[in-house]
Amino acid sequence: MKAKVDLSLIEPRTFILAIIFSLMWGFKSQLRPFFVMILHDYGYSAAEIGLASFFFDGVWCIFIVLLFAVFFYACSQNFVAKVGSTIISAVVGNVIGLWAGDSAARICLMHTISSLDPSQFVLVSNSLSWGVGQLLFYEFAAIASAFLVREWNKKLEQAGFKAEDMKRPEAVLVAFIIYIILSVTSLILALIFLAFSHLISELVAKLKVFIVSALLINGVAELIVGNGIYNGKRWGWLFAFLSSTAGVFTSISSLIAYITGGFAELLMLIVPLITLLLDLIILACLLPATTRKYFRFINPEIDQNQ
């Protein structure tokens, strides 16, 4: 019996998505080394530039999460059925997008900073070849993860596990409420900084755009994760577990830094203490067996005698 094969070269969905995300990646990669110079020319101080860079990097982390999510849901069906054309589409799309993003950033930078020497772009452009490898890693990790999750669910079904029979544990409601409180708090703080930043300090007023944007993004992200937790989404459990685990160690590091640095005042300690407590409560809600079963974050065991 003769095997049937698909000889198509390009998988359109993967190709288009690869171009879109790699274009933004290329623009950022070319812009990032000159970001500090641009802010300095506009009169920002070292402290202000540090906070702006922190915000810039935070937004970029969200971009990577978005990239992962889009490829997870949009391209997973093509991974096995059209693996050859998917790989070719991702490579070609990334190269085209990175080149276009790099070129667009060059044009913008040359118009923004007239003193720039074109030779300064050479080293940055040469390093963009690493961008193709990085993008392929994220893209195929997302696609492979979608395939893995689909197989995981099949194994659970074979083991007789039915998610619809699971009742929502009380611990899930506790974690959901915490995330809603954090989301509402972040959004309220964003409105406060937007309206009264000039009354707080000159530095806060100058960085109002960065602070308000960060708080809004954080508030929306907390709301999305909380919704995922409430509805028993596996990704909701994973994001909550990752952020809470990292938050515990970050809070401990902050407390140690404040105490050893001589800043052990109540107002300086209260924020990391509250954050540490909330992260520990969330972990205590996520890790029990009943909670993990609700999110289907368990190991399927199939009776070999069946």
Backbone as CSV, one residue per row, in Angstrom:
resi,resn,N_x,N_y,N_z,CA_x,CA_y,CA_z,C_x,C_y,C_z
1,MET,0.862,-1.200,0.000,0.000,0.000,0.000,0.890,1.239,0.000
2,LYS,0.660,2.105,-0.937,1.487,3.293,-1.080,1.071,4.380,-0.085
3,ALA,2.078,4.925,0.600,1.800,5.958,1.604,1.443,7.278,0.925
4,LYS,0.521,7.997,1.529,0.140,9.314,1.040,0.861,10.375,1.858
5,VAL,1.444,11.336,1.156,2.185,12.399,1.842,1.722,13.752,1.327
6,ASP,1.853,14.759,2.202,1.509,16.136,1.846,2.820,16.863,1.542
7,LEU,2.983,17.325,0.303,4.237,17.953,-0.122,4.172,19.479,-0.078
8,SER,3.151,20.048,0.573,3.038,21.509,0.642,4.228,22.091,1.397
9,LEU,4.706,23.242,0.925,5.908,23.858,1.485,5.607,24.760,2.685
10,ILE,4.505,25.498,2.604,4.183,26.497,3.628,2.857,26.160,4.300
11,GLU,2.840,26.276,5.624,1.600,26.166,6.398,1.180,27.601,6.725
12,PRO,0.125,28.135,6.082,-0.181,29.572,6.156,-0.314,30.133,7.560
13,ARG,-1.025,29.431,8.453,-1.260,29.978,9.788,0.051,30.167,10.547
14,THR,0.898,29.155,10.527,2.185,29.251,11.211,3.052,30.335,10.586
15,PHE,3.045,30.422,9.268,3.862,31.399,8.542,3.475,32.830,8.920
16,ILE,2.175,33.131,8.912,1.708,34.492,9.220,2.004,34.863,10.672
17,LEU,1.728,33.948,11.598,1.996,34.224,13.006,3.485,34.415,13.262
18,ALA,4.311,33.620,12.603,5.759,33.744,12.772,6.239,35.119,12.309
19,ILE,5.701,35.613,11.194,6.087,36.939,10.692,5.669,38.034,11.672
20,ILE,4.438,37.956,12.183,3.925,38.995,13.086,4.777,39.093,14.345
21,PHE,5.002,37.970,14.999,5.731,38.006,16.265,7.223,38.278,16.064
22,SER,7.811,37.751,15.000,9.236,37.996,14.769,9.488,39.447,14.365
23,LEU,8.520,40.074,13.703,8.660,41.496,13.357,8.769,42.327,14.630
24,MET,7.894,42.058,15.596,7.960,42.776,16.878,9.239,42.435,17.631
25,TRP,9.664,41.171,17.544,10.889,40.737,18.203,12.097,41.467,17.613
26,GLY,12.149,41.564,16.279,13.255,42.255,15.622,13.288,43.735,15.956
27,PHE,12.122,44.367,16.007,12.051,45.790,16.350,12.574,46.020,17.760
28,LYS,12.147,45.170,18.699,12.591,45.299,20.084,14.089,45.049,20.217
29,SER,14.599,44.014,19.549,16.009,43.672,19.661,16.908,44.799,19.174
30,GLN,16.487,45.524,18.143,17.261,46.638,17.650,17.104,47.872,18.529
31,LEU,15.899,48.049,19.096,15.617,49.234,19.911,16.232,49.158,21.301
32,ARG,16.235,47.959,21.920,16.612,47.826,23.334,17.987,48.402,23.670
33,PRO,19.038,48.181,22.863,20.346,48.735,23.235,20.387,50.264,23.251
34,PHE,19.472,50.916,22.522,19.462,52.375,22.452,18.374,52.991,23.333
35,PHE,17.649,52.154,24.071,16.529,52.623,24.879,16.996,53.609,25.942
36,VAL,18.089,53.278,26.620,18.621,54.146,27.674,19.072,55.482,27.079
37,MET,19.713,55.432,25.925,20.195,56.649,25.282,19.034,57.579,24.921
38,ILE,17.950,56.997,24.430,16.790,57.809,24.053,16.187,58.503,25.270
39,LEU,15.995,57.740,26.351,15.418,58.334,27.559,16.349,59.390,28.151
40,HIS,17.664,59.157,28.088,18.625,60.142,28.603,18.545,61.443,27.815
41,ASP,18.394,61.335,26.488,18.291,62.539,25.648,17.013,63.321,25.941
42,TYR,15.974,62.621,26.426,14.722,63.293,26.762,14.715,63.822,28.194
43,GLY,15.840,63.723,28.905,15.972,64.337,30.214,15.630,63.465,31.400
44,TYR,15.512,62.168,31.211,15.207,61.280,32.321,16.467,61.006,33.141
45,SER,16.295,60.918,34.470,17.413,60.631,35.362,17.725,59.144,35.351
46,ALA,18.823,58.770,36.043,19.223,57.361,36.095,18.150,56.510,36.770
47,ALA,17.559,57.035,37.873,16.517,56.292,38.583,15.281,56.115,37.715
48,GLU,14.929,57.176,36.987,13.755,57.105,36.109,13.988,56.136,34.951
49,ILE,15.203,56.150,34.416,15.530,55.230,33.321,15.500,53.795,33.814
50,GLY,15.949,53.557,35.054,15.905,52.211,35.629,14.477,51.694,35.745
51,LEU,13.565,52.543,36.222,12.170,52.139,36.352,11.528,51.919,34.984
52,ALA,11.864,52.789,34.035,11.315,52.633,32.683,11.817,51.340,32.039
53,SER,13.080,51.003,32.275,13.636,49.760,31.726,12.971,48.553,32.366
54,PHE,12.691,48.651,33.663,12.002,47.566,34.362,10.614,47.350,33.761
55,PHE,9.915,48.430,33.469,8.592,48.334,32.846,8.698,47.743,31.437
56,PHE,9.689,48.183,30.684,9.909,47.699,29.323,10.119,46.186,29.325
57,ASP,10.957,45.715,30.243,11.235,44.281,30.324,10.001,43.501,30.790
58,GLY,9.201,44.109,31.670,7.972,43.456,32.122,6.975,43.280,30.994
59,VAL,6.835,44.307,30.166,5.946,44.223,29.012,6.440,43.148,28.048
60,TRP,7.761,43.030,27.925,8.311,42.032,27.025,8.029,40.617,27.519
61,CYS,8.024,40.421,28.826,7.649,39.110,29.379,6.212,38.760,29.009
62,ILE,5.331,39.753,29.053,3.935,39.535,28.666,3.850,39.188,27.182
63,PHE,4.697,39.823,26.371,4.736,39.516,24.937,5.097,38.049,24.711
64,ILE,6.071,37.536,25.465,6.489,36.139,25.318,5.361,35.201,25.727
65,VAL,4.661,35.551,26.808,3.514,34.741,27.235,2.442,34.728,26.146
66,LEU,2.197,35.896,25.545,1.207,35.993,24.467,1.628,35.146,23.268
67,LEU,2.905,35.220,22.905,3.424,34.414,21.803,3.188,32.933,22.070
68,PHE,3.513,32.511,23.291,3.347,31.106,23.666,1.877,30.696,23.567
69,ALA,0.988,31.557,24.084,-0.438,31.229,24.096,-1.003,31.141,22.680
70,VAL,-0.612,32.069,21.814,-1.136,32.086,20.441,-0.706,30.834,19.683
71,PHE,0.570,30.482,19.769,1.043,29.284,19.071,0.482,28.018,19.707
72,PHE,0.253,28.040,21.018,-0.323,26.893,21.715,-1.700,26.548,21.151
73,TYR,-2.524,27.574,20.959,-3.907,27.337,20.534,-4.070,27.324,19.009
74,ALA,-3.233,28.075,18.292,-3.466,28.248,16.863,-2.767,27.211,15.993
75,CYS,-1.630,26.696,16.443,-0.824,25.850,15.561,-0.686,24.407,16.034
76,SER,-1.303,24.057,17.136,-1.120,22.712,17.683,-1.668,21.633,16.758
77,GLN,-2.743,21.928,16.027,-3.359,20.918,15.161,-2.474,20.574,13.966
78,ASN,-1.536,21.462,13.639,-0.706,21.245,12.459,0.615,20.553,12.777
79,PHE,0.916,20.380,14.061,2.258,19.943,14.431,2.579,18.549,13.915
80,VAL,1.656,17.623,14.078,1.901,16.257,13.631,1.471,16.071,12.182
81,ALA,0.290,16.583,11.847,-0.241,16.379,10.497,0.601,17.079,9.434
82,LYS,1.146,18.260,9.771,1.930,19.025,8.798,3.253,19.481,9.416
83,VAL,3.965,18.543,10.021,5.174,18.904,10.750,6.245,19.478,9.836
84,GLY,6.389,18.952,8.612,7.410,19.452,7.702,7.178,20.896,7.298
85,SER,5.974,21.185,6.795,5.678,22.555,6.363,5.584,23.517,7.546
86,THR,5.232,23.023,8.737,5.186,23.874,9.924,6.587,24.346,10.300
87,ILE,7.558,23.450,10.254,8.941,23.824,10.571,9.477,24.823,9.550
88,ILE,9.261,24.548,8.258,9.740,25.456,7.218,9.071,26.825,7.343
89,SER,7.759,26.838,7.607,7.013,28.099,7.732,7.531,28.932,8.903
90,ALA,7.812,28.270,10.019,8.298,28.983,11.198,9.671,29.590,10.939
91,VAL,10.562,28.824,10.306,11.917,29.330,10.042,11.867,30.507,9.067
92,VAL,11.191,30.331,7.938,11.132,31.389,6.927,10.399,32.622,7.457
93,GLY,9.280,32.405,8.160,8.528,33.527,8.723,9.328,34.304,9.735
94,ASN,10.096,33.613,10.574,10.920,34.297,11.574,12.029,35.122,10.933
95,VAL,12.673,34.567,9.909,13.745,35.307,9.230,13.196,36.575,8.578
96,ILE,12.075,36.454,7.875,11.471,37.616,7.209,11.037,38.657,8.244
97,GLY,10.356,38.217,9.298,9.872,39.145,10.314,10.997,39.835,11.056
98,LEU,12.029,39.103,11.425,13.164,39.718,12.122,13.860,40.753,11.242
99,TRP,14.037,40.421,9.971,14.662,41.378,9.052,13.814,42.641,8.920
100,ALA,12.494,42.490,8.767,11.607,43.646,8.626,11.578,44.480,9.908
101,GLY,11.499,43.812,11.072,11.500,44.537,12.335,12.795,45.273,12.580
102,ASP,13.900,44.642,12.241,15.209,45.269,12.383,15.314,46.504,11.500
103,SER,14.857,46.402,10.255,14.920,47.534,9.324,14.026,48.682,9.790
104,ALA,12.818,48.347,10.270,11.900,49.385,10.748,12.477,50.116,11.955
105,ALA,13.106,49.377,12.871,13.696,49.999,14.052,14.854,50.911,13.672
106,ARG,15.651,50.505,12.702,16.759,51.343,12.240,16.245,52.694,11.743
107,ILE,15.208,52.651,10.913,14.648,53.891,10.352,14.137,54.797,11.465
108,CYS,13.405,54.212,12.427,12.863,55.008,13.544,13.978,55.612,14.385
109,LEU,15.009,54.825,14.676,16.104,55.304,15.514,16.900,56.409,14.826
110,MET,17.137,56.274,13.535,17.889,57.299,12.812,17.137,58.622,12.780
111,HIS,15.799,58.577,12.767,15.007,59.800,12.807,14.877,60.351,14.213
112,THR,14.970,59.475,15.226,14.823,59.903,16.618,16.123,60.455,17.177
113,ILE,17.243,59.783,16.880,18.554,60.197,17.393,19.433,60.527,16.194
114,SER,19.529,61.799,15.884,20.274,62.225,14.689,21.766,61.973,14.814
115,SER,22.274,61.869,16.044,23.710,61.699,16.262,24.160,60.248,16.109
116,LEU,23.242,59.335,15.872,23.599,57.924,15.778,24.450,57.651,14.538
117,ASP,25.492,56.867,14.748,26.341,56.412,13.648,25.774,55.092,13.127
118,PRO,25.511,54.973,11.830,24.944,53.724,11.292,25.754,52.482,11.641
119,SER,27.074,52.657,11.875,27.901,51.493,12.210,27.521,50.899,13.559
120,GLN,26.825,51.690,14.413,26.401,51.185,15.717,25.345,50.089,15.594
121,PHE,24.705,50.000,14.440,23.677,48.978,14.240,24.262,47.617,13.883
122,VAL,25.531,47.607,13.494,26.109,46.382,12.949,26.126,45.255,13.973
123,LEU,26.664,45.541,15.182,26.768,44.495,16.199,25.390,43.987,16.603
124,VAL,24.448,44.909,16.734,23.090,44.512,17.105,22.479,43.641,16.021
125,SER,22.663,44.014,14.771,22.092,43.255,13.663,22.698,41.865,13.577
126,ASN,23.996,41.767,13.806,24.646,40.452,13.771,24.102,39.526,14.847
127,SER,23.737,40.091,15.993,23.225,39.267,17.087,21.788,38.813,16.839
128,LEU,21.131,39.391,15.838,19.739,39.021,15.565,19.601,37.594,15.046
129,SER,20.703,37.018,14.576,20.642,35.632,14.129,20.255,34.711,15.275
130,TRP,20.619,35.123,16.515,20.202,34.346,17.685,18.696,34.452,17.901
131,GLY,18.120,35.537,17.398,16.682,35.722,17.567,15.868,34.640,16.895
132,VAL,16.336,34.159,15.744,15.612,33.100,15.052,15.557,31.850,15.919
133,GLY,16.701,31.495,16.513,16.735,30.324,17.379,15.867,30.477,18.611
134,GLN,15.883,31.681,19.213,15.053,31.929,20.391,13.571,31.833,20.056
135,LEU,13.180,32.447,18.953,11.776,32.399,18.551,11.328,30.970,18.254
136,LEU,12.167,30.218,17.544,11.818,28.827,17.250,11.651,28.018,18.524
137,PHE,12.498,28.309,19.525,12.386,27.598,20.799,11.027,27.849,21.442
138,TYR,10.624,29.125,21.538,9.340,29.461,22.158,8.170,28.897,21.351
139,GLU,8.248,29.034,20.026,7.143,28.604,19.175,6.939,27.090,19.232
140,PHE,8.018,26.348,19.088,7.873,24.896,19.083,7.644,24.340,20.485
141,ALA,8.105,25.070,21.513,7.756,24.669,22.878,6.253,24.800,23.092
142,ALA,5.660,25.871,22.550,4.214,26.069,22.679,3.441,25.010,21.899
143,ILE,3.868,24.750,20.667,3.162,23.770,19.832,3.288,22.372,20.428
144,ALA,4.509,22.028,20.868,4.723,20.711,21.473,3.954,20.575,22.782
145,SER,3.848,21.670,23.535,3.088,21.635,24.788,1.621,21.346,24.530
146,ALA,1.076,21.950,23.468,-0.323,21.694,23.116,-0.530,20.219,22.772
147,PHE,0.415,19.658,22.018,0.343,18.233,21.676,0.443,17.364,22.933
148,LEU,1.353,17.753,23.847,1.527,17.015,25.092,0.262,17.045,25.940
149,VAL,-0.361,18.224,26.042,-1.586,18.357,26.831,-2.702,17.504,26.246
150,ARG,-2.798,17.475,24.921,-3.832,16.656,24.275,-3.622,15.170,24.592
151,GLU,-2.380,14.715,24.537,-2.082,13.324,24.873,-2.316,13.057,26.355
152,TRP,-1.988,14.037,27.189,-2.212,13.937,28.644,-3.694,13.714,28.926
153,ASN,-4.536,14.499,28.275,-5.979,14.369,28.474,-6.495,13.004,28.002
154,LYS,-5.943,12.512,26.905,-6.348,11.191,26.432,-6.007,10.108,27.458
155,LYS,-4.814,10.222,28.059,-4.400,9.244,29.068,-5.314,9.294,30.289
156,LEU,-5.720,10.496,30.678,-6.628,10.636,31.816,-7.981,10.001,31.503
157,GLU,-8.457,10.189,30.270,-9.733,9.574,29.877,-9.625,8.052,29.881
158,GLN,-8.500,7.540,29.409,-8.290,6.100,29.408,-8.223,5.536,30.823
159,ALA,-7.729,6.351,31.743,-7.644,5.918,33.137,-8.985,6.034,33.859
160,GLY,-10.004,6.532,33.157,-11.337,6.643,33.748,-11.589,7.922,34.499
161,PHE,-10.714,8.931,34.326,-10.899,10.201,35.032,-11.831,11.101,34.233
162,LYS,-12.854,11.638,34.886,-13.803,12.536,34.246,-13.823,13.870,34.993
163,ALA,-13.384,14.908,34.298,-13.295,16.224,34.922,-14.666,16.762,35.319
164,GLU,-15.698,16.417,34.549,-17.038,16.955,34.843,-17.607,16.427,36.150
165,ASP,-17.053,15.331,36.668,-17.536,14.772,37.931,-16.915,15.455,39.149
166,MET,-15.904,16.301,38.912,-15.204,16.955,40.016,-15.953,18.203,40.483
167,LYS,-16.127,18.327,41.782,-16.710,19.532,42.358,-15.597,20.523,42.687
168,ARG,-15.921,21.801,42.593,-14.927,22.835,42.848,-14.568,22.864,44.332
169,PRO,-13.309,22.597,44.704,-12.910,22.623,46.117,-12.966,24.037,46.691
170,GLU,-13.144,24.129,48.004,-13.197,25.439,48.662,-11.870,26.180,48.528
171,ALA,-10.768,25.430,48.479,-9.459,26.069,48.343,-9.350,26.843,47.033
172,VAL,-10.022,26.357,45.998,-10.018,27.052,44.715,-10.718,28.402,44.838
173,LEU,-11.809,28.433,45.575,-12.529,29.696,45.791,-11.671,30.696,46.549
174,VAL,-10.902,30.205,47.527,-10.010,31.083,48.297,-8.963,31.705,47.373
175,ALA,-8.322,30.859,46.542,-7.315,31.369,45.607,-7.936,32.345,44.614
176,PHE,-9.149,32.036,44.147,-9.845,32.921,43.199,-10.122,34.282,43.842
177,ILE,-10.599,34.285,45.072,-10.904,35.545,45.767,-9.644,36.384,45.948
178,ILE,-8.534,35.736,46.292,-7.271,36.460,46.462,-6.864,37.135,45.161
179,TYR,-6.985,36.414,44.051,-6.604,36.994,42.763,-7.533,38.145,42.360
180,ILE,-8.801,38.031,42.678,-9.723,39.133,42.379,-9.381,40.358,43.215
181,ILE,-9.074,40.149,44.498,-8.679,41.264,45.366,-7.413,41.934,44.839
182,LEU,-6.426,41.125,44.444,-5.179,41.674,43.900,-5.435,42.447,42.609
183,SER,-6.323,41.924,41.767,-6.645,42.600,40.511,-7.322,43.940,40.759
184,VAL,-8.334,43.942,41.618,-9.062,45.187,41.922,-8.131,46.204,42.562
185,THR,-7.262,45.750,43.479,-6.309,46.652,44.131,-5.378,47.294,43.118
186,SER,-4.869,46.492,42.189,-3.955,47.013,41.169,-4.658,48.031,40.270
187,LEU,-5.897,47.752,39.889,-6.639,48.677,39.027,-6.973,49.973,39.756
188,ILE,-7.321,49.877,41.046,-7.608,51.082,41.830,-6.352,51.935,41.984
189,LEU,-5.204,51.280,42.250,-3.943,52.014,42.356,-3.594,52.707,41.043
190,ALA,-3.908,52.052,39.929,-3.655,52.669,38.622,-4.455,53.964,38.477
191,LEU,-5.717,53.945,38.900,-6.555,55.149,38.829,-6.038,56.239,39.766
192,ILE,-5.566,55.824,40.952,-5.031,56.794,41.917,-3.789,57.482,41.349
193,PHE,-2.863,56.687,40.797,-1.647,57.268,40.216,-1.974,58.126,39.008
194,LEU,-2.994,57.734,38.270,-3.381,58.513,37.097,-3.921,59.888,37.496
195,ALA,-4.671,59.928,38.575,-5.327,61.178,38.980,-4.470,62.037,39.916
196,PHE,-3.672,61.389,40.780,-2.990,62.145,41.843,-1.475,61.973,41.841
197,SER,-0.888,61.541,40.732,0.557,61.315,40.706,1.346,62.592,41.003
198,HIS,0.827,63.733,40.564,1.529,65.005,40.779,1.544,65.401,42.253
199,LEU,0.647,64.846,43.047,0.606,65.157,44.476,1.509,64.233,45.295
200,ILE,1.925,63.111,44.702,2.745,62.141,45.430,4.207,62.561,45.411
201,SER,4.785,62.679,44.231,6.168,63.142,44.103,6.428,63.501,42.645
202,GLU,7.487,64.276,42.433,7.831,64.676,41.066,8.255,63.470,40.229
203,LEU,8.973,62.511,40.872,9.417,61.315,40.173,8.221,60.477,39.715
204,VAL,7.240,60.302,40.612,6.045,59.528,40.276,5.273,60.199,39.145
205,ALA,5.174,61.534,39.198,4.453,62.267,38.154,5.126,62.104,36.796
206,LYS,6.462,62.087,36.800,7.194,61.976,35.550,7.066,60.588,34.938
207,LEU,6.941,59.597,35.824,6.848,58.208,35.368,5.412,57.693,35.406
208,LYS,4.449,58.605,35.405,3.046,58.225,35.531,2.624,57.225,34.457
209,VAL,3.041,57.434,33.236,2.641,56.547,32.138,3.119,55.128,32.397
210,PHE,4.376,54.981,32.823,4.939,53.654,33.063,4.256,52.966,34.245
211,ILE,4.067,53.727,35.341,3.473,53.145,36.548,2.025,52.731,36.309
212,VAL,1.247,53.619,35.703,-0.168,53.330,35.446,-0.302,52.150,34.486
213,SER,0.517,52.130,33.442,0.453,51.024,32.476,0.793,49.697,33.141
214,ALA,1.837,49.701,33.979,2.237,48.472,34.670,1.126,47.967,35.586
215,LEU,0.492,48.879,36.320,-0.584,48.487,37.226,-1.799,47.965,36.461
216,LEU,-2.115,48.592,35.345,-3.245,48.126,34.533,-2.977,46.737,33.961
217,ILE,-1.777,46.542,33.437,-1.420,45.231,32.884,-1.452,44.175,33.976
218,ASN,-0.916,44.512,35.146,-0.911,43.564,36.258,-2.333,43.236,36.702
219,GLY,-3.188,44.251,36.771,-4.572,44.023,37.185,-5.325,43.116,36.226
220,VAL,-5.144,43.349,34.934,-5.805,42.505,33.935,-5.252,41.083,33.985
221,ALA,-3.925,40.953,34.154,-3.310,39.628,34.224,-3.820,38.844,35.433
222,GLU,-3.923,39.512,36.588,-4.445,38.852,37.785,-5.887,38.396,37.570
223,LEU,-6.661,39.208,36.882,-8.063,38.869,36.603,-8.157,37.644,35.692
224,ILE,-7.297,37.585,34.680,-7.298,36.449,33.749,-6.908,35.163,34.468
225,VAL,-5.865,35.231,35.288,-5.434,34.043,36.033,-6.514,33.610,37.021
226,GLY,-7.135,34.580,37.689,-8.218,34.257,38.618,-9.379,33.572,37.926
227,ASN,-9.718,34.041,36.737,-10.790,33.399,35.958,-10.407,31.974,35.583
228,GLY,-9.130,31.780,35.204,-8.663,30.439,34.874,-8.720,29.503,36.067
229,ILE,-8.390,30.013,37.238,-8.448,29.205,38.464,-9.886,28.821,38.781
230,TYR,-10.787,29.774,38.713,-12.186,29.513,39.055,-12.795,28.460,38.149
231,ASN,-12.423,28.493,36.867,-13.001,27.565,35.893,-12.202,26.277,35.736
232,GLY,-11.225,26.070,36.610,-10.481,24.816,36.600,-9.576,24.633,35.405
233,LYS,-9.050,25.731,34.860,-8.152,25.644,33.715,-6.751,25.250,34.181
234,ARG,-6.168,24.307,33.477,-4.834,23.844,33.857,-3.801,24.970,33.776
235,TRP,-3.930,25.839,32.757,-2.988,26.951,32.627,-3.139,27.944,33.781
236,GLY,-4.369,28.074,34.313,-4.575,28.956,35.458,-3.818,28.456,36.678
237,TRP,-3.896,27.130,36.913,-3.153,26.536,38.028,-1.659,26.736,37.830
238,LEU,-1.166,26.520,36.598,0.260,26.603,36.331,0.790,28.020,36.520
239,PHE,0.075,29.022,35.986,0.518,30.401,36.140,0.490,30.831,37.604
240,ALA,-0.546,30.425,38.318,-0.635,30.771,39.738,0.487,30.108,40.530
241,PHE,0.774,28.856,40.216,1.846,28.134,40.905,3.209,28.760,40.629
242,LEU,3.462,29.092,39.364,4.742,29.706,39.003,4.926,31.064,39.675
243,SER,3.913,31.922,39.568,4.031,33.273,40.123,4.129,33.257,41.642
244,SER,3.382,32.354,42.293,3.410,32.293,43.753,4.734,31.728,44.263
245,THR,5.252,30.706,43.583,6.537,30.136,43.983,7.650,31.164,43.831
246,ALA,7.668,31.846,42.688,8.672,32.894,42.480,8.468,34.047,43.456
247,GLY,7.181,34.366,43.746,6.884,35.458,44.667,7.365,35.204,46.079
248,VAL,7.304,33.951,46.526,7.777,33.613,47.871,9.259,33.955,48.010
249,PHE,10.058,33.518,47.056,11.501,33.751,47.134,11.845,35.220,46.906
250,THR,11.067,35.901,46.045,11.296,37.334,45.831,11.011,38.131,47.097
251,SER,9.929,37.792,47.791,9.575,38.490,49.028,10.621,38.250,50.111
252,ILE,11.092,37.003,50.202,12.131,36.692,51.195,13.403,37.477,50.891
253,SER,13.781,37.556,49.615,14.976,38.325,49.230,14.816,39.803,49.569
254,SER,13.604,40.348,49.328,13.342,41.756,49.643,13.447,42.013,51.147
255,LEU,12.878,41.114,51.944,12.941,41.266,53.391,14.386,41.223,53.892
256,ILE,15.166,40.297,53.355,16.580,40.205,53.759,17.336,41.466,53.369
257,ALA,17.062,41.966,52.157,17.740,43.173,51.687,17.392,44.385,52.547
258,TYR,16.110,44.524,52.914,15.698,45.655,53.747,16.319,45.583,55.145
259,ILE,16.319,44.382,55.722,16.818,44.224,57.093,18.324,44.423,57.152
260,THR,19.055,43.764,56.261,20.522,43.877,56.274,20.996,45.247,55.796
261,GLY,20.141,45.940,55.002,20.530,47.252,54.502,20.172,48.392,55.437
262,GLY,19.584,48.073,56.582,19.254,49.107,57.549,17.974,49.849,57.263
263,PHE,17.102,49.276,56.416,15.832,49.926,56.075,14.645,49.214,56.724
264,ALA,14.883,48.573,57.846,13.864,47.726,58.476,12.798,48.559,59.197
265,GLU,12.125,49.434,58.446,11.004,50.179,58.981,9.715,49.450,58.626
266,LEU,8.672,49.678,59.407,7.423,48.960,59.235,6.861,49.131,57.830
267,LEU,6.862,50.372,57.313,6.293,50.632,55.998,7.087,49.939,54.889
268,MET,8.415,49.779,55.123,9.248,49.121,54.124,9.049,47.612,54.138
269,LEU,8.667,47.065,55.306,8.547,45.620,55.449,7.135,45.098,55.187
270,ILE,6.149,45.979,55.315,4.766,45.500,55.284,4.369,44.942,53.914
271,VAL,4.848,45.570,52.820,4.473,45.100,51.487,5.032,43.714,51.199
272,PRO,6.359,43.468,51.369,6.852,42.098,51.125,6.282,41.071,52.096
273,LEU,5.946,41.495,53.327,5.346,40.560,54.285,3.947,40.132,53.821
274,ILE,3.146,41.101,53.396,1.797,40.782,52.900,1.887,39.924,51.643
275,THR,2.803,40.285,50.732,2.976,39.520,49.497,3.393,38.082,49.798
276,LEU,4.324,37.927,50.742,4.782,36.587,51.131,3.632,35.770,51.705
277,LEU,2.820,36.386,52.554,1.696,35.688,53.172,0.682,35.250,52.116
278,LEU,0.353,36.129,51.192,-0.628,35.792,50.151,-0.114,34.679,49.235
279,ASP,1.169,34.744,48.877,1.741,33.701,48.016,1.734,32.347,48.722
280,LEU,2.016,32.331,50.018,1.991,31.079,50.774,0.569,30.522,50.865
281,ILE,-0.414,31.407,51.035,-1.817,30.957,51.080,-2.224,30.364,49.740
282,ILE,-1.832,31.031,48.637,-2.177,30.527,47.309,-1.546,29.159,47.076
283,LEU,-0.279,28.993,47.468,0.380,27.692,47.314,-0.320,26.620,48.146
284,ALA,-0.741,27.003,49.351,-1.450,26.050,50.205,-2.795,25.644,49.595
285,CYS,-3.371,26.531,48.796,-4.641,26.220,48.124,-4.431,25.366,46.875
286,LEU,-3.296,25.541,46.205,-3.074,24.878,44.927,-2.521,23.459,45.041
287,LEU,-1.768,23.173,46.093,-1.010,21.927,46.152,-1.757,20.702,46.688
288,PRO,-2.840,20.829,47.468,-3.547,19.619,47.922,-4.025,18.754,46.761
289,ALA,-4.127,17.459,47.007,-4.499,16.509,45.948,-5.864,16.813,45.350
290,THR,-6.832,17.205,46.187,-8.178,17.492,45.670,-8.169,18.676,44.708
291,THR,-7.335,19.677,44.996,-7.241,20.835,44.113,-6.578,20.454,42.799
292,ARG,-5.510,19.686,42.862,-4.813,19.280,41.651,-5.692,18.382,40.773
293,LYS,-6.541,17.576,41.400,-7.470,16.754,40.623,-8.485,17.636,39.897
294,TYR,-8.920,18.695,40.536,-9.880,19.606,39.911,-9.287,20.256,38.665
295,PHE,-7.975,20.531,38.708,-7.295,21.136,37.558,-6.700,20.096,36.609
296,ARG,-6.930,18.805,36.908,-6.393,17.708,36.102,-4.876,17.756,36.039
297,PHE,-4.247,18.252,37.104,-2.792,18.280,37.182,-2.327,17.067,37.978
298,ILE,-2.601,15.885,37.425,-2.303,14.625,38.098,-1.684,13.656,37.103
299,ASN,-1.095,12.581,37.641,-0.471,11.574,36.794,-1.482,10.474,36.459
300,PRO,-1.742,10.240,35.178,-2.672,9.167,34.813,-2.046,7.788,35.026
301,GLU,-2.778,6.902,35.661,-2.315,5.534,35.873,-3.351,4.587,35.297
302,ILE,-2.934,3.787,34.326,-3.841,2.871,33.647,-3.531,1.446,34.093
303,ASP,-4.556,0.718,34.417,-4.386,-0.665,34.836,-3.880,-1.485,33.652
304,GLN,-2.684,-2.040,33.793,-2.068,-2.802,32.694,-2.803,-4.110,32.401
305,ASN,-3.654,-4.555,33.327,-4.376,-5.828,33.143,-5.647,-5.662,32.328
306,GLN,-6.013,-4.360,32.087,-7.256,-4.138,31.351,-7.082,-4.531,29.876
